[in-house]
């Protein structure tokens, strides 16, 4: 299950490395606030590359 989430995040990041953005995938799945906070960072990562 975690692989699907990681792959979706990688796609959202434009294929860039997401390891610096996501420390604990389980915590990210459990806390909606963390997910909401992650999207602007993913967009910035996508734009920077």
C-alpha positions, 0 to 999 in steps of 0.5 A, a space after each residue: 500500500 505504501 508503494 502506491 502512495 510513494 509512487 503517487 507522490 513521486 508523480 506529483 513531484 514530477 518524478 523528482 526525489 521525495 525523500 527529503 519531503 516525506 520522512 514518515 510515510 505512515 504518519 503522512 497517511 494518518 494525518 490529513 494536515 501533513 498531506 495538505 502541508 505537503 502539496 505546496 512543497 511538492 509543487 515547488 519541487 516540481 517547478 524547480 526542476 
